[in-house]
Amino acid sequence: MHIVVVGGGYAGLAAIGEIQRLNTKVTLVDPVHGHELIPELPEALRLHDPIEEHIVPFADVLRDTGVEHIPDRVVSLNSQKREVTLSQGGTVNYDWLVLTPGTVSAYPPIPGLEQHSLPLRNAHDAFRIKARLRETKGQRVVVVGGGLTGTEVAGVLAPDHDVWLVEATPRLLPALGVGLACYARDRLRVAGVMVMLGQKLLRVEDKTLELEHDRISYNVLVWAGGIQAPRWLRNTDLPLDEKGYPRADDRGRITDRIFAAGDVWRVQTDGQEVPQTAQLASMAGRYVGENVIRAIRGEPLAPPFHPSLKGMLISLDPGVGVGWVLRGGIPVRGGSARTLKALSFRQYRLKLSRVFGRGWPFLSMG
Ligand SMILES: Cc1cc2nc3c(=O)[nH]c(=O)nc-3n(C[C@H](O)[C@H](O)[C@H](O)COP(=O)(O)OP(=O)(O)OC[C@H]3O[C@@H](n4cnc5c(N)ncnc54)[C@H](O)[C@@H]3O)c2cc1C
């Protein structure tokens, strides 16, 4: 029996944490060398915060677990042959497959955007942005996209750079309530960020961008305008929805032998899509890992996935954050939100240490 997990992010490691209870062969396929703590990456853009401290090597996490890591990228899969194809042309056969490759940046057809902007989806992107920031210290950084990522990046960079945050809609942070979003906007402005709302990006040129009502210059352009399913899923025989995500049922099952979790599984509760977060990905990974075990044992799958999120927090300027906690959604702002966010990072590392039987401080905080 061979279980293959594609992607060792929040969902993939959570699934492996469950599956390792079975005494069976498990393989992780992931092109990078370690588990990237993506929600920590905006803060790692700060000058004195090494990005490496936000990556936990798979060699450490998986040591003594018997899980093999293949450092390669899946580019296609054939569910009839139960086989995934790797970028170097090799194939890996599976009996059960867990798909957790996350998402990638989406680029709308805006001339020059993909060519001139830098996304922030993983540690590789963070290294590239940081290298450019070093070259252009004190100069202008324009962040496009006022969602969770863009707002956080703007706040983190504000102390060292001339930061502009551009958002097409009239408000920031659609995932939070209006009051919290206004608080975030005001804090960013106090921190020196030029927040431009209701301005669509029309065209990007080298060092200049054209908005609906303005033309502004930039040294570094960060694109935080949206995500989409990985394009390689189109090279598979999986059923996909209109946006290119695999069609999974409410148990995370795509076919009898293939499950999805994390950003790539569009989870709905009460007809509403749940925002893709690390917290949701971890929960879904554990849930799907449990379902793989049940399926292998010929038991009924767990009841449909109904995640109960504990909160959503983002950092603004140093020492200040905003978001909500507890299932009822209690709003938090200021220093307490920032402290709770730091605690949630610590808790995640602690949980990972426990799941993989590593003693604290196996995952030291940077
Ligand atoms: C800048 C930023 C800040 C964020 N902040 C927060 C936050 O504060 N709180 C929060 O809850 N969420 C946050 N998120 C969202 C959160 O990071 C994601 O929802 C979460 O990482 C999704 O987990 P995942 O396991 O689905 O994918 P990921 O964590 O992205 O992991 C996917 C893994 O799959 C691997 N992979 C990709 N393609 C392939 C392939 N073809 N073959 C093999 N392996 C592949 C990747 O290398 C990676 O290791 C943030 C996201 C970003 C980009």
PDBQT file of the ligand as one rigid body, heavy atoms in Angstrom, charges set to zero:
ROOT
HETATM    1  C1  LIG A 401       1.853  36.136   2.151  1.00  0.00    +0.000 C 
HETATM    2  C2  LIG A 401       0.776  35.271   2.741  1.00  0.00    +0.000 A 
HETATM    3  C3  LIG A 401       0.354  35.486   4.047  1.00  0.00    +0.000 A 
HETATM    4  C4  LIG A 401      -0.621  34.664   4.603  1.00  0.00    +0.000 A 
HETATM    5  N1  LIG A 401      -0.996  34.869   5.894  1.00  0.00    +0.000 NA
HETATM    6  C5  LIG A 401      -1.867  34.026   6.476  1.00  0.00    +0.000 A 
HETATM    7  C6  LIG A 401      -2.208  34.163   7.867  1.00  0.00    +0.000 A 
HETATM    8  O1  LIG A 401      -1.744  35.067   8.535  1.00  0.00    +0.000 OA
HETATM    9  N2  LIG A 401      -3.040  33.237   8.413  1.00  0.00    +0.000 N 
HETATM   10  C7  LIG A 401      -3.547  32.208   7.681  1.00  0.00    +0.000 A 
HETATM   11  O2  LIG A 401      -4.275  31.362   8.247  1.00  0.00    +0.000 OA
HETATM   12  N3  LIG A 401      -3.281  32.064   6.368  1.00  0.00    +0.000 NA
HETATM   13  C8  LIG A 401      -2.456  32.936   5.752  1.00  0.00    +0.000 A 
HETATM   14  N4  LIG A 401      -2.130  32.789   4.422  1.00  0.00    +0.000 N 
HETATM   15  C9  LIG A 401      -2.759  31.704   3.658  1.00  0.00    +0.000 C 
HETATM   16  C10 LIG A 401      -2.022  30.397   3.912  1.00  0.00    +0.000 C 
HETATM   17  O3  LIG A 401      -0.632  30.570   3.786  1.00  0.00    +0.000 OA
HETATM   18  C11 LIG A 401      -2.512  29.320   2.961  1.00  0.00    +0.000 C 
HETATM   19  O4  LIG A 401      -3.924  29.248   3.045  1.00  0.00    +0.000 OA
HETATM   20  C12 LIG A 401      -1.896  27.966   3.314  1.00  0.00    +0.000 C 
HETATM   21  O5  LIG A 401      -0.486  28.028   3.187  1.00  0.00    +0.000 OA
HETATM   22  C13 LIG A 401      -2.464  26.876   2.415  1.00  0.00    +0.000 C 
HETATM   23  O6  LIG A 401      -1.902  25.661   2.792  1.00  0.00    +0.000 OA
HETATM   24  P1  LIG A 401      -1.709  24.507   1.690  1.00  0.00    +0.000 P 
HETATM   25  O7  LIG A 401      -1.133  23.361   2.434  1.00  0.00    +0.000 OA
HETATM   26  O8  LIG A 401      -2.926  24.330   0.897  1.00  0.00    +0.000 OA
HETATM   27  O9  LIG A 401      -0.637  25.098   0.685  1.00  0.00    +0.000 OA
HETATM   28  P2  LIG A 401       0.838  25.627   0.946  1.00  0.00    +0.000 P 
HETATM   29  O10 LIG A 401       1.056  25.915   2.377  1.00  0.00    +0.000 OA
HETATM   30  O11 LIG A 401       1.001  26.714  -0.059  1.00  0.00    +0.000 OA
HETATM   31  O12 LIG A 401       1.748  24.390   0.557  1.00  0.00    +0.000 OA
HETATM   32  C14 LIG A 401       1.748  23.870  -0.740  1.00  0.00    +0.000 C 
HETATM   33  C15 LIG A 401       2.988  22.999  -0.891  1.00  0.00    +0.000 C 
HETATM   34  O13 LIG A 401       2.873  22.299  -2.116  1.00  0.00    +0.000 OA
HETATM   35  C16 LIG A 401       4.092  22.352  -2.818  1.00  0.00    +0.000 C 
HETATM   36  N5  LIG A 401       3.771  22.255  -4.241  1.00  0.00    +0.000 N 
HETATM   37  C17 LIG A 401       3.229  23.192  -5.032  1.00  0.00    +0.000 A 
HETATM   38  N6  LIG A 401       3.084  22.730  -6.280  1.00  0.00    +0.000 NA
HETATM   39  C18 LIG A 401       3.524  21.463  -6.269  1.00  0.00    +0.000 A 
HETATM   40  C19 LIG A 401       3.643  20.457  -7.271  1.00  0.00    +0.000 A 
HETATM   41  N7  LIG A 401       3.258  20.679  -8.537  1.00  0.00    +0.000 N 
HETATM   42  N8  LIG A 401       4.180  19.260  -6.931  1.00  0.00    +0.000 NA
HETATM   43  C20 LIG A 401       4.568  19.035  -5.635  1.00  0.00    +0.000 A 
HETATM   44  N9  LIG A 401       4.472  19.948  -4.669  1.00  0.00    +0.000 NA
HETATM   45  C21 LIG A 401       3.960  21.152  -4.977  1.00  0.00    +0.000 A 
HETATM   46  C22 LIG A 401       4.684  23.695  -2.418  1.00  0.00    +0.000 C 
HETATM   47  O14 LIG A 401       6.105  23.695  -2.599  1.00  0.00    +0.000 OA
HETATM   48  C23 LIG A 401       4.284  23.787  -0.949  1.00  0.00    +0.000 C 
HETATM   49  O15 LIG A 401       5.242  23.210  -0.094  1.00  0.00    +0.000 OA
HETATM   50  C24 LIG A 401      -1.188  33.618   3.840  1.00  0.00    +0.000 A 
HETATM   51  C25 LIG A 401      -0.780  33.417   2.516  1.00  0.00    +0.000 A 
HETATM   52  C26 LIG A 401       0.195  34.241   1.961  1.00  0.00    +0.000 A 
HETATM   53  C27 LIG A 401       0.649  34.000   0.535  1.00  0.00    +0.000 C 
ENDROOT
TORSDOF 0
